[in-house]
Amino acid sequence: MSKTRWLILLLGFIGCWSAASAQDVVLVANKSVQISEIRAADLRSIFMGAKTRFADGSHAVPVTLKGGPAHEVFLKHHIGESPDEFRAQWRKAVFTGQGAMPKAFDSESALIEYVAATPGALGYVSRISPQDKVKCLAAVK
């Protein structure tokens, strides 16, 4: 594995046990998810409903927060959409029968509990503690 990849993984794990900066969020996944990093394009495709599987072929279950700073940062930095644009895209997909909007949670703790209990679940939070029963994923270009 290249030094760059090791550095990315190390930084991702460090981010798991510290607060996310105002510039980013921590990607969390169910421990059954076999990958440790996810390409930015795959992350966007999963959260926009274009893909339902991770790169390894396992089923992906995206979950979101209903709002707040972490939600806005995730959408802006990882999806490239505002909350209104994201919601409008999903409403269009639901209305045309092309998909169902991801499950959304009022709190980060509720999202973490769901991710921990749901195989293939993938979400984001502002920070995570070592007691949380989820794994972190590094986002790579």
C-alpha positions in Angstrom: 0.0 0.0 0.0 1.4 3.4 -0.9 2.5 5.9 1.7 -0.3 8.3 0.6 -3.0 5.7 1.1 -1.6 4.8 4.6 -1.6 8.5 5.5 -5.2 8.9 4.3 -6.3 5.9 6.4 -4.4 7.2 9.4 -6.0 10.6 9.1 -9.4 9.0 8.7 -9.0 7.0 11.9 -7.7 10.0 13.8 -10.8 11.8 12.7 -13.0 9.1 14.2 -12.0 10.0 17.7 -11.9 13.7 17.4 -14.4 16.4 16.5 -14.8 17.1 12.8 -13.7 20.5 11.7 -16.2 23.0 10.4 -14.9 22.0 7.0 -15.8 18.3 7.1 -17.7 15.4 8.7 -16.9 11.9 9.7 -18.3 9.2 7.4 -19.6 6.2 9.5 -20.6 2.8 8.4 -21.9 -0.4 9.9 -19.1 -2.7 10.9 -20.3 -5.2 8.3 -19.1 -2.9 5.6 -15.9 -4.4 4.2 -14.3 -1.3 2.7 -12.3 1.2 4.7 -12.3 4.0 2.1 -14.8 5.2 -0.4 -14.3 7.2 -3.6 -15.9 10.6 -3.7 -17.8 9.7 -6.9 -19.2 6.5 -5.3 -20.2 8.4 -2.1 -22.1 10.9 -4.2 -23.7 8.2 -6.3 -24.9 6.2 -3.3 -26.4 9.3 -1.6 -28.1 10.5 -4.8 -29.6 7.0 -5.5 -27.6 6.2 -8.6 -25.8 3.3 -6.9 -27.0 0.9 -4.3 -23.8 -1.0 -3.8 -20.3 -0.3 -2.5 -17.2 -0.9 -4.7 -16.9 -4.4 -3.2 -20.4 -5.3 -4.4 -22.1 -5.3 -0.9 -25.4 -3.5 -0.4 -25.2 0.2 0.6 -27.9 1.8 2.8 -27.4 5.6 2.9 -28.8 7.6 5.8 -28.9 11.3 6.5 -29.5 13.9 9.1 -32.6 16.0 8.8 -30.6 19.2 9.1 -28.0 21.1 11.0 -24.3 22.0 10.4 -23.1 18.4 9.8 -25.8 17.9 7.2 -25.0 21.1 5.4 -21.3 20.4 5.4 -21.7 16.9 4.1 -24.0 17.9 1.3 -21.8 20.9 0.3 -18.4 19.1 0.5 -19.3 15.5 -0.5 -22.4 15.7 -2.6 -22.0 19.1 -4.1 -25.6 20.2 -3.4 -27.3 22.5 -1.0 -29.9 21.0 1.4 -32.7 22.4 -0.9 -31.1 21.0 -4.1 -30.6 17.6 -2.4 -34.2 17.5 -1.2 -35.5 18.6 -4.6 -33.5 15.9 -6.4 -34.9 13.2 -4.1 -38.5 14.5 -4.4 -38.2 14.3 -8.1 -36.9 10.7 -7.9 -39.7 9.7 -5.4 -42.4 11.4 -7.5 -41.3 9.7 -10.7 -41.0 6.3 -9.0 -37.2 6.1 -9.4 -36.3 5.8 -5.8 -37.1 6.3 -2.1 -35.4 9.1 -0.1 -32.8 7.9 2.4 -34.0 7.5 6.0 -33.3 10.8 7.9 -32.6 11.3 11.6 -33.2 14.2 13.9 -29.9 13.6 15.9 -26.5 12.3 15.3 -26.9 9.7 18.1 -30.0 8.3 16.5 -28.2 8.1 13.1 -25.2 6.3 14.8 -27.6 3.8 16.5 -29.3 3.0 13.2 -26.0 2.6 11.3 -24.6 0.3 14.1 -27.8 -1.9 13.8 -28.2 -1.9 10.0 -25.9 -4.0 7.8 -24.6 -1.9 4.9 -25.6 1.4 6.5 -23.6 4.5 5.7 -24.0 8.0 7.2 -22.1 11.0 8.5 -21.7 12.8 11.8 -19.7 15.8 13.2 -17.7 13.5 15.5 -17.6 10.0 16.9 -16.3 8.5 20.1 -14.5 5.2 20.6 -17.6 3.8 22.3 -19.7 4.1 19.1 -20.3 0.7 17.5 -19.6 1.9 13.9 -16.6 2.2 11.7 -15.2 5.2 10.0 -14.6 5.4 6.2 -12.1 7.7 4.6 -13.3 9.6 1.5 -10.7 9.6 -1.3 -10.8 11.3 -4.7 
